[in-house]
C-alpha cells in the first residue's frame, strides 16, 4: 500500500490496468485497440472487474485494494515467462553473466526498449534468472574495478 493512502494506491492500480489489459488481449493473439480495457474485461471479467471496474466505481477499502494488488502480482507471475520471454531467451543464449549495461545496450540496439534491468530484477526476484555482479572500470583509463549489477540464466532458475 502506498503510504496507507487507498485512493492513491487505487489510482496506480488503475494506471496499471491498461498495460495488464494489453497483456491479456495480445496474449490471446488479438489486436489491442484503443478500448483495450473493454476488450480485456470481456475476455477475463473476473480479473478486470476486480482491478478496474470495482476500484473505479466503489469506495476503496484496504481489503479490496490488497486483493487487487495480490491478483495483479499473481497475474504477472503466471505470465512472466511469456511477457519477458525475450529477456529470458537473451540470457539463455548468452550462457554467461551479462552486466546491466550490456543488457540495456542490447535491448536498446535491437528492440529500441529501455528499462530492461527492471524486468531482470523482477525475474530474479521470482527466481527465473540469477543475479550477480561483474567487475567494470568506470572509464577507459580507470585502474580500479567496481561492481556492476548483472544477471544470468541457468537451468536451476528457468
N, C-alpha and C positions, 0 to 999 in steps of 0.2 A: 504494500500500500504506500502510496506516495504521500509522505508527511501526514498520514492519517486523514487526508482530505479525499473523501469518497468521490466528490464531484470531479476533482482534478484527475484522479485515477481513472474514473469512468471516461473522461474526455480522451485520455490517451488510449484507452482500450478502443474507443470509437474510431480514433485515428488509425489504429492498427487493423480495424475490421476491413478496410478496403484492401489492404495488402493480403490479408488472410482470404478474402473473397477471391482475389486473383489466383492465389494458390489453389483454391477449391475448383474454380472454373477451368483453369489451364490444366490442372491435374486430371480433369475429366475429358481432356482433349477437346475443349471447346474454346471458342474465341471470346476473350473477355472484352466486353464493350463498356460504354460509359456508365451503364447501370449495373456494374459488376456485383454490387451488394445485393441487388434484387435477384440477379441470376443465382448467386450463391445461396441466398435464402430459399429459393425454390429447390436447389439441389441438396442442401443439408439444413433443413429448417430447425432441427433441434439445436444445433450448434450456433447458427447465426441468430436465432431468436434469443439465445442466452447472452451472446456477446454484443449484439447490436440492438435488436428491437426492444428487448426488456430494459437494457441500460439506457436507451434513448427515451423511452416512454414512461418509465416508472420512477418512483422515489428510490434513490440509491441506498442500499443497506450494506453493511460491512460483509454480511454473508453473501449477498448477490455479487458484489464486486470480487470477493475472493473466489467464488465459484467460477466466475468468468475468467479470472487470471489463471486458475488451475486448469480450466478447459483449454485455454489458449496454449498453455505450456504443454499439455498432452497432445494437442492437435499438431503443433510444430514438431514435437519429438517424434510422433508417428510418421511424419513426412520428411524428416531430416535427411534421410539417405537420398530421396528424390530431389528435394529442394536444393541441397548442397552437393549434388552429385558431381558437378564439375570440379569442385574443390577436392572431394574425396578421390576422384579419378586422377587429378593432377598429382596429389601427394602419393597415391598408389604407384603411378607410373614413374615418379621421381625416385622411388625406392631409397630415399635418403632424407635426412633432415633438410628442411628449407626454411630460410630466415623469413621474417616478416617482410623485409624489404624485397626479397626475391619473389615472394608470393604476390605482394601488391603489384610489383612491376609486371609479372606475368599476366595477371588478370586485367591490368590496365592496357597493356600492349595488345593482348589477344581478344579481349571482350569489351574494352572500354568501361570496366567496372572497378570501382574503388571500395574500400572498406571491407575487404575480404578477410582481413585479420580478425575482425569482429565475428565473422562466421566461424573462423577457425577456433576462436575462444569458446564459442558455443559448442562446437563439435567436440572439442577437448573436454569441456565440462560434462558432456554427455557420454564421454568415453569412446567416441567413434574414431578419434585420432589421438596421437600423443603430443605432449607439449615438452619443449626442450629449450636450450639456449645454445647459441652459436657465438663464436668469437668473431668480432669485426673490428676494424680500425675506423675511427671517426673521420679521418681524412686520409688521402693517399700517402701523406708523409708522416702520419702518426706512428709512434713506436710502441704505443700502449694499446692492448686489446681491451675491448669492453664486451659485455654480453648483450646479445640481442635475442628477443623472443623468437622462437622457431617452432615448427610443427612437423610431424611425420606421421606416416601411415604404417601400421604393422598389422599382421594377421591377428594379433592379440586384441587390437582395437576395432577392427572392422570386420 
